[in-house]
């Protein structure tokens, strides 16, 4: 079963516009109960190995099963079909990483006006 915090390889193509695509690791953000619903969807944030120097890109590393330093991109959070995911997770993000990603998502979705 896919769980919140799992890092899994996903096929995010095809894409539209500036969406992140290709076969890449993603961080699962949705909770386990949602991941078992019959609709077969999970909420994810893609991961990149490119350091763009953006403060909202959250560092994630080998503890999550990745080969080297990488960054979660919370601005690209989306729901995808579980059929896009590999069969097994690479690893699991730390609670601190999950909390920081969630904080950025909250910032992005809070009305500041």
MMTF fields as JSON, N, C-alpha, C and O atoms, coordinates in Angstrom:
{
  "mmtfVersion": "1.0.0",
  "mmtfProducer": "UNKNOWN",
  "numBonds": 451,
  "numAtoms": 452,
  "numGroups": 113,
  "numChains": 1,
  "numModels": 1,
  "chainsPerModel": [1],
  "groupsPerChain": [113],
  "chainIdList": ["A"],
  "bondAtomList": [4, 2, 8, 6, 12, 10, 16, 14, 20, 18, 24, 22, 28, 26, 32, 30, 36, 34, 40, 38, 44, 42, 48, 46, 52, 50, 56, 54, 60, 58, 64, 62, 68, 66, 72, 70, 76, 74, 80, 78, 84, 82, 88, 86, 92, 90, 96, 94, 100, 98, 104, 102, 108, 106, 112, 110, 116, 114, 120, 118, 124, 122, 128, 126, 132, 130, 136, 134, 140, 138, 144, 142, 148, 146, 152, 150, 156, 154, 160, 158, 164, 162, 168, 166, 172, 170, 176, 174, 180, 178, 184, 182, 188, 186, 192, 190, 196, 194, 200, 198, 204, 202, 208, 206, 212, 210, 216, 214, 220, 218, 224, 222, 228, 226, 232, 230, 236, 234, 240, 238, 244, 242, 248, 246, 252, 250, 256, 254, 260, 258, 264, 262, 268, 266, 272, 270, 276, 274, 280, 278, 284, 282, 288, 286, 292, 290, 296, 294, 300, 298, 304, 302, 308, 306, 312, 310, 316, 314, 320, 318, 324, 322, 328, 326, 332, 330, 336, 334, 340, 338, 344, 342, 348, 346, 352, 350, 356, 354, 360, 358, 364, 362, 368, 366, 372, 370, 376, 374, 380, 378, 384, 382, 388, 386, 392, 390, 396, 394, 400, 398, 404, 402, 408, 406, 412, 410, 416, 414, 420, 418, 424, 422, 428, 426, 432, 430, 436, 434, 440, 438, 444, 442, 448, 446],
  "bondOrderList": [1, 1, 1, 1, 1, 1, 1, 1, 1, 1, 1, 1, 1, 1, 1, 1, 1, 1, 1, 1, 1, 1, 1, 1, 1, 1, 1, 1, 1, 1, 1, 1, 1, 1, 1, 1, 1, 1, 1, 1, 1, 1, 1, 1, 1, 1, 1, 1, 1, 1, 1, 1, 1, 1, 1, 1, 1, 1, 1, 1, 1, 1, 1, 1, 1, 1, 1, 1, 1, 1, 1, 1, 1, 1, 1, 1, 1, 1, 1, 1, 1, 1, 1, 1, 1, 1, 1, 1, 1, 1, 1, 1, 1, 1, 1, 1, 1, 1, 1, 1, 1, 1, 1, 1, 1, 1, 1, 1, 1, 1, 1, 1],
  "groupList": [{"groupName": "UNK", "atomNameList": ["N", "CA", "C", "O"], "elementList": ["N", "C", "C", "O"], "formalChargeList": [0, 0, 0, 0], "bondAtomList": [1, 0, 2, 1, 3, 2], "bondOrderList": [1, 1, 2], "singleLetterCode": "X", "chemCompType": "L-PEPTIDE LINKING"}],
  "groupTypeList": [0, 0, 0, 0, 0, 0, 0, 0, 0, 0, 0, 0, 0, 0, 0, 0, 0, 0, 0, 0, 0, 0, 0, 0, 0, 0, 0, 0, 0, 0, 0, 0, 0, 0, 0, 0, 0, 0, 0, 0, 0, 0, 0, 0, 0, 0, 0, 0, 0, 0, 0, 0, 0, 0, 0, 0, 0, 0, 0, 0, 0, 0, 0, 0, 0, 0, 0, 0, 0, 0, 0, 0, 0, 0, 0, 0, 0, 0, 0, 0, 0, 0, 0, 0, 0, 0, 0, 0, 0, 0, 0, 0, 0, 0, 0, 0, 0, 0, 0, 0, 0, 0, 0, 0, 0, 0, 0, 0, 0, 0, 0, 0, 0],
  "groupIdList": [1, 2, 3, 4, 5, 6, 7, 8, 9, 10, 11, 12, 13, 14, 15, 16, 17, 18, 19, 20, 21, 22, 23, 24, 25, 26, 27, 28, 29, 30, 31, 32, 33, 34, 35, 36, 37, 38, 39, 40, 41, 42, 43, 44, 45, 46, 47, 48, 49, 50, 51, 52, 53, 54, 55, 56, 57, 58, 59, 60, 61, 62, 63, 64, 65, 66, 67, 68, 69, 70, 71, 72, 73, 74, 75, 76, 77, 78, 79, 80, 81, 82, 83, 84, 85, 86, 87, 88, 89, 90, 91, 92, 93, 94, 95, 96, 97, 98, 99, 100, 101, 102, 103, 104, 105, 106, 107, 108, 109, 110, 111, 112, 113],
  "secStructList": [7, 7, 7, 6, 6, 3, 3, 3, 3, 3, 3, 7, 7, 1, 7, 7, 6, 6, 7, 7, 7, 1, 3, 3, 3, 3, 3, 3, 7, 1, 7, 2, 2, 2, 2, 6, 1, 6, 6, 7, 3, 3, 3, 3, 3, 3, 3, 3, 1, 7, 7, 7, 7, 7, 6, 6, 3, 3, 3, 3, 7, 4, 4, 4, 6, 7, 1, 1, 7, 3, 3, 3, 3, 4, 4, 4, 7, 3, 3, 3, 3, 4, 4, 4, 5, 7, 1, 1, 7, 1, 3, 3, 7, 7, 2, 2, 2, 2, 2, 2, 2, 2, 2, 2, 2, 2, 2, 2, 6, 1, 7, 7, 7],
  "xCoordList": [0.838, 0.0, 0.89, 1.906, 0.498, 1.197, 0.828, -0.341, 1.839, 1.616, 2.185, 3.092, 1.625, 2.143, 3.618, 3.994, 4.443, 5.873, 6.688, 7.91, 6.03, 6.755, 7.34, 6.716, 8.528, 9.139, 9.087, 9.629, 8.429, 8.146, 8.479, 8.323, 8.935, 9.121, 7.749, 6.929, 7.506, 6.232, 6.5, 7.498, 5.599, 5.641, 4.647, 3.438, 5.143, 4.28, 3.943, 3.311, 4.35, 4.019, 2.736, 2.428, 1.981, 2.236, 1.911, 1.187, 2.462, 2.248, 1.682, 1.692, 1.196, 0.704, 1.426, 1.586, 1.857, 2.494, 3.764, 4.647, 3.859, 5.079, 5.042, 5.88, 4.103, 4.064, 5.368, 5.999, 5.769, 6.943, 6.524, 5.458, 7.336, 6.967, 8.104, 9.09, 7.939, 8.941, 8.829, 7.943, 9.76, 9.845, 10.766, 11.95, 10.219, 10.981, 10.444, 9.325, 11.241, 10.723, 9.705, 9.8, 8.739, 7.725, 7.556, 7.825, 7.107, 6.794, 5.288, 4.551, 4.826, 3.389, 2.965, 3.53, 1.955, 1.467, 0.126, -0.208, -0.637, -1.965, -1.84, -0.923, -2.789, -2.805, -3.259, -3.978, -2.836, -3.135, -4.619, -4.939, -5.547, -6.963, -7.393, -8.126, -6.939, -7.266, -6.677, -7.297, -5.483, -4.798, -5.478, -5.168, -6.396, -7.109, -8.506, -9.21, -8.918, -10.239, -10.316, -9.294, -11.505, -11.65, -11.266, -11.083, -11.139, -10.776, -9.327, -8.959, -8.499, -7.128, -6.202, -5.341, -6.372, -5.55, -4.654, -4.969, -3.539, -2.667, -2.282, -2.233, -2.013, -1.552, -0.042, 0.46, 0.679, 2.139, 2.759, 2.1, 4.035, 4.861, 6.085, 6.737, 6.41, 7.577, 8.884, 8.954, 9.908, 11.24, 12.209, 12.109, 13.147, 14.178, 15.557, 15.718, 16.545, 17.925, 18.633, 19.783, 17.957, 18.541, 18.295, 17.154, 19.379, 19.264, 19.103, 20.064, 17.897, 17.607, 17.748, 17.504, 18.14, 18.332, 17.036, 17.049, 15.922, 14.623, 14.36, 14.461, 14.024, 13.881, 12.708, 12.689, 11.727, 10.589, 10.842, 10.009, 11.956, 12.314, 12.931, 13.945, 12.314, 12.675, 13.682, 13.42, 14.832, 15.882, 15.408, 14.751, 15.764, 15.461, 16.624, 17.132, 17.048, 18.26, 18.191, 17.146, 19.346, 19.512, 18.609, 18.275, 18.213, 17.317, 15.993, 15.283, 15.665, 14.409, 14.629, 13.74, 15.811, 16.084, 16.596, 16.687, 16.93, 17.428, 18.945, 19.616, 19.482, 20.925, 21.755, 22.883, 21.193, 21.929, 20.973, 19.77, 21.52, 20.692, 19.672, 19.995, 18.457, 17.359, 16.451, 16.669, 15.419, 14.55, 13.098, 12.776, 12.224, 10.784, 10.295, 10.671, 9.447, 8.919, 7.441, 6.573, 7.143, 5.754, 4.848, 3.626, 5.418, 4.584, 3.953, 3.066, 4.409, 3.874, 3.016, 2.831, 2.49, 1.656, 0.475, -0.111, 0.132, -0.998, -1.469, -0.764, -2.676, -3.218, -2.942, -3.121, -2.503, -2.243, -2.845, -3.133, -3.027, -3.482, -2.378, -1.197, -2.765, -1.784, -1.12, -0.042, -1.749, -1.151, 0.112, 0.885, 0.335, 1.559, 2.752, 3.891, 2.504, 3.544, 4.198, 3.558, 5.498, 6.199, 5.605, 4.903, 5.89, 5.303, 5.754, 4.986, 7.001, 7.53, 8.159, 8.736, 8.052, 8.715, 10.238, 10.762, 10.927, 12.389, 12.792, 13.8, 11.979, 12.266, 11.169, 10.086, 11.461, 10.467, 11.115, 12.235, 10.406, 10.874, 10.786, 9.979, 11.609, 11.551, 10.301, 9.775, 9.822, 8.689, 8.976, 8.071, 10.227, 10.585, 10.443, 9.972, 10.845, 10.705, 9.239, 8.851, 8.421, 6.978, 6.37, 5.563, 6.755, 6.21, 6.587, 5.758, 7.824, 8.251, 7.534, 7.132, 7.372, 6.627, 5.194, 4.658, 4.574, 3.194, 3.071, 2.082, 4.071, 4.068, 4.09, 3.367, 4.913, 4.962, 3.646, 3.178, 3.052, 1.761, 0.72, -0.089, 0.738, -0.183, 0.053, -0.9, 1.31, 1.628, 1.104, 0.559, 1.268, 0.831, -0.685, -1.192, -1.404, -2.867, -3.589, -4.815, -2.839, -3.431, -3.641, -2.732, -4.834, -5.156, -4.497, -4.811, -3.597, -2.858, -3.455, -2.906, -4.569, -5.15, -5.928, -6.472],
  "yCoordList": [-1.179, 0.0, 1.251, 1.303, 2.24, 3.519, 4.342, 4.433, 4.938, 5.731, 7.141, 7.385, 8.045, 9.418, 9.366, 8.677, 10.09, 10.114, 9.189, 9.319, 8.248, 7.359, 8.154, 9.087, 7.78, 8.308, 7.184, 6.101, 7.457, 6.431, 6.99, 8.187, 6.128, 6.534, 6.588, 5.686, 7.667, 7.828, 8.281, 8.945, 7.915, 8.407, 9.552, 9.323, 10.78, 11.961, 12.494, 13.543, 11.795, 12.236, 11.571, 10.47, 12.196, 13.477, 14.647, 14.504, 15.796, 17.011, 18.11, 18.01, 19.148, 20.333, 21.541, 21.639, 22.448, 23.676, 23.42, 22.695, 24.018, 23.945, 22.842, 22.837, 21.916, 20.808, 20.022, 19.948, 19.438, 18.564, 17.215, 16.711, 16.624, 15.357, 14.363, 14.53, 13.326, 12.279, 11.276, 11.344, 10.352, 9.325, 9.884, 10.118, 10.095, 10.755, 10.336, 9.833, 10.542, 10.282, 11.347, 12.509, 10.92, 11.825, 11.523, 10.412, 12.524, 12.363, 12.244, 13.122, 11.166, 10.968, 11.824, 11.72, 12.678, 13.592, 13.168, 13.542, 12.399, 12.0, 10.915, 10.095, 10.935, 9.981, 8.603, 8.481, 7.574, 6.191, 5.932, 5.248, 6.44, 6.168, 6.678, 5.99, 7.883, 8.421, 7.532, 7.327, 7.01, 6.198, 4.859, 4.18, 4.472, 3.198, 3.386, 2.403, 4.624, 4.857, 4.202, 4.053, 3.812, 3.128, 3.969, 3.417, 5.296, 6.113, 5.897, 6.246, 5.332, 4.977, 6.156, 6.091, 7.233, 8.427, 8.644, 8.194, 9.336, 9.78, 11.231, 11.665, 11.967, 13.34, 13.328, 12.789, 13.933, 13.863, 15.237, 16.168, 15.328, 16.461, 15.869, 14.988, 16.332, 15.805, 16.199, 17.172, 15.413, 15.63, 15.847, 15.188, 16.778, 17.049, 16.928, 17.136, 16.589, 16.568, 17.89, 18.077, 18.8, 20.096, 21.121, 21.38, 21.693, 22.741, 24.081, 24.622, 24.606, 25.886, 27.064, 28.214, 26.768, 27.822, 28.471, 29.593, 27.775, 28.309, 27.895, 26.716, 28.86, 28.544, 27.633, 26.982, 27.567, 26.681, 25.251, 24.377, 24.992, 23.618, 22.971, 23.438, 21.904, 21.279, 20.159, 19.231, 20.252, 19.245, 17.885, 17.774, 16.862, 15.477, 14.643, 14.907, 13.652, 12.947, 11.448, 10.83, 10.881, 9.434, 8.701, 7.535, 9.38, 8.727, 8.339, 7.468, 8.986, 8.697, 7.728, 7.539, 7.114, 6.131, 6.722, 6.02, 8.002, 8.663, 8.515, 8.33, 8.595, 8.41, 9.545, 9.337, 10.738, 11.898, 12.98, 12.756, 14.152, 15.278, 15.629, 15.692, 15.854, 16.202, 17.19, 17.537, 17.64, 18.683, 18.409, 18.164, 18.454, 18.335, 19.687, 20.733, 19.657, 20.886, 21.038, 20.592, 21.662, 21.734, 22.58, 22.457, 23.43, 24.241, 23.411, 23.892, 22.164, 21.292, 20.162, 19.144, 20.321, 19.284, 18.974, 19.876, 17.683, 17.276, 15.882, 15.127, 15.563, 14.217, 13.421, 13.921, 12.176, 11.298, 9.923, 9.572, 9.163, 7.786, 6.941, 7.138, 6.01, 5.1, 4.237, 3.69, 4.107, 3.318, 3.977, 3.326, 5.239, 5.926, 5.579, 5.888, 4.944, 4.677, 3.318, 2.361, 3.251, 1.971, 1.117, 1.623, -0.166, -1.106, -0.894, -1.129, -0.451, -0.317, 1.049, 1.623, 1.57, 2.841, 2.682, 1.598, 3.772, 3.807, 3.953, 3.401, 4.712, 5.007, 5.872, 5.993, 6.474, 7.284, 8.6, 8.611, 9.696, 11.015, 11.127, 10.449, 11.973, 12.211, 13.025, 13.731, 12.934, 13.77, 15.264, 16.033, 15.676, 17.085, 17.525, 18.63, 16.671, 16.99, 17.127, 18.087, 16.18, 16.244, 17.518, 18.174, 17.865, 19.062, 20.323, 21.217, 20.399, 21.586, 21.687, 22.777, 20.561, 20.564, 21.007, 21.831, 20.467, 20.835, 22.32, 22.958, 22.87, 24.294, 25.143, 26.135, 24.76, 25.518, 25.414, 26.403, 24.244, 24.091, 24.974, 25.611, 25.012, 25.877, 27.341, 28.095, 27.741, 29.121, 29.431, 30.509, 28.49, 28.702, 28.808, 29.43, 28.212, 28.155, 29.077, 29.034, 29.907, 30.855, 32.194, 32.719, 32.739, 34.038, 35.138, 35.318, 35.858, 36.909, 38.296, 39.282, 38.381, 39.709, 40.252, 41.354],
  "zCoordList": [0.0, 0.0, 0.0, 0.694, -0.775, -0.838, 0.397, 0.77, 1.023, 2.233, 2.072, 1.277, 2.845, 2.893, 3.279, 4.227, 2.546, 2.819, 1.944, 1.879, 1.262, 0.358, -0.803, -1.308, -1.214, -2.431, -3.453, -3.234, -4.57, -5.573, -6.953, -7.195, -7.853, -9.249, -9.908, -9.736, -10.672, -11.381, -12.807, -13.088, -13.694, -15.074, -15.174, -15.212, -15.216, -15.192, -16.585, -16.708, -17.613, -18.977, -19.43, -18.973, -20.308, -20.965, -20.04, -19.054, -20.382, -19.6, -20.485, -21.712, -19.845, -20.544, -19.958, -18.741, -20.804, -20.333, -19.558, -20.017, -18.374, -17.568, -16.515, -15.614, -16.602, -15.648, -15.716, -16.77, -14.595, -14.57, -15.111, -14.756, -15.957, -16.571, -16.54, -15.823, -17.337, -17.433, -16.3, -15.448, -16.331, -15.292, -14.22, -14.465, -13.037, -11.975, -10.613, -10.515, -9.553, -8.21, -7.812, -8.21, -7.023, -6.48, -4.997, -4.541, -4.257, -2.838, -2.704, -3.153, -2.09, -1.874, -0.686, 0.403, -0.913, 0.12, 0.702, 1.826, -0.046, 0.433, 1.497, 1.474, 2.427, 3.537, 3.067, 2.075, 3.785, 3.412, 3.162, 2.19, 3.984, 3.695, 2.313, 1.602, 1.928, 0.599, -0.497, -1.541, -0.252, -1.26, -1.506, -2.485, -0.634, -0.821, -1.402, -1.633, -1.642, -2.235, -3.605, -4.275, -4.027, -5.313, -6.531, -7.616, -6.381, -7.543, -7.965, -9.087, -7.095, -7.455, -7.709, -8.586, -6.95, -7.125, -5.904, -4.803, -6.116, -5.031, -5.304, -6.455, -4.249, -4.379, -4.177, -3.191, -5.129, -5.118, -5.368, -5.83, -5.05, -5.466, -6.155, -5.594, -7.359, -8.065, -7.382, -6.631, -7.669, -7.115, -8.276, -9.31, -8.094, -9.093, -8.454, -7.252, -9.273, -8.776, -9.064, -8.667, -9.747, -10.101, -8.996, -8.612, -8.499, -7.481, -8.19, -8.736, -8.18, -8.822, -7.847, -8.214, -6.611, -5.627, -5.161, -4.655, -5.328, -4.91, -3.469, -3.128, -2.63, -1.2, -0.905, 0.139, -1.795, -1.549, -2.033, -1.797, -2.695, -3.047, -1.814, -1.295, -1.357, -0.085, -0.322, -1.087, 0.339, 0.183, 0.69, 1.725, -0.073, 0.292, -0.231, -1.321, 0.525, 0.128, 0.21, 0.01, 0.513, 0.479, 1.465, 1.255, 2.539, 3.511, 2.866, 3.368, 1.754, 1.049, -0.109, -0.939, -0.167, -1.207, -2.508, -3.516, -2.496, -3.703, -3.795, -2.779, -5.009, -5.213, -4.633, -4.185, -4.645, -4.151, -3.711, -3.585, -3.481, -3.053, -4.122, -5.308, -3.696, -4.594, -3.883, -2.722, -4.609, -4.08, -4.446, -5.609, -3.438, -3.671, -4.179, -3.648, -5.222, -5.825, -5.456, -6.207, -4.309, -3.853, -4.742, -4.663, -5.582, -6.474, -7.59, -8.295, -7.754, -8.801, -8.237, -8.904, -7.029, -6.422, -7.342, -7.94, -7.447, -8.285, -7.902, -7.232, -8.343, -8.153, -9.418, -10.529, -9.241, -10.376, -10.103, -8.959, -11.158, -11.022, -10.391, -10.677, -9.538, -8.951, -10.01, -9.776, -11.173, -12.256, -12.802, -13.505, -12.498, -12.919, -12.022, -12.37, -10.879, -9.883, -10.08, -10.513, -9.751, -9.712, -8.597, -7.721, -8.637, -7.677, -6.24, -5.307, -6.055, -4.695, -4.477, -5.4, -3.266, -2.949, -2.948, -2.693, -3.236, -3.115, -1.655, -1.213, -0.912, 0.481, 1.057, 0.484, 2.198, 2.903, 3.334, 3.845, 3.126, 3.559, 5.075, 5.712, 5.638, 7.08, 7.416, 6.555, 8.654, 9.063, 8.882, 8.558, 9.09, 8.927, 7.466, 7.194, 6.536, 5.112, 4.751, 4.086, 5.18, 4.914, 5.48, 4.82, 6.694, 7.341, 6.562, 6.397, 6.085, 5.342, 3.991, 3.584, 3.3, 2.03, 2.283, 1.541, 3.323, 3.654, 3.979, 3.617, 4.66, 4.99, 3.725, 3.628, 2.762, 1.509, 0.749, 0.183, 0.731, 0.049, 0.723, 0.048, 2.043, 2.777, 2.421, 2.225, 2.339, 1.951, 0.553, 0.318, -0.374, -1.755, -1.874, -2.807, -0.943, -1.062, -0.087, 0.017, 0.624, 1.561, 0.872, 0.229, 1.007, 0.417, 1.239, 2.416, 0.623, 1.329, 1.131, 1.621, 0.421, 0.153, 1.328, 1.253]
}
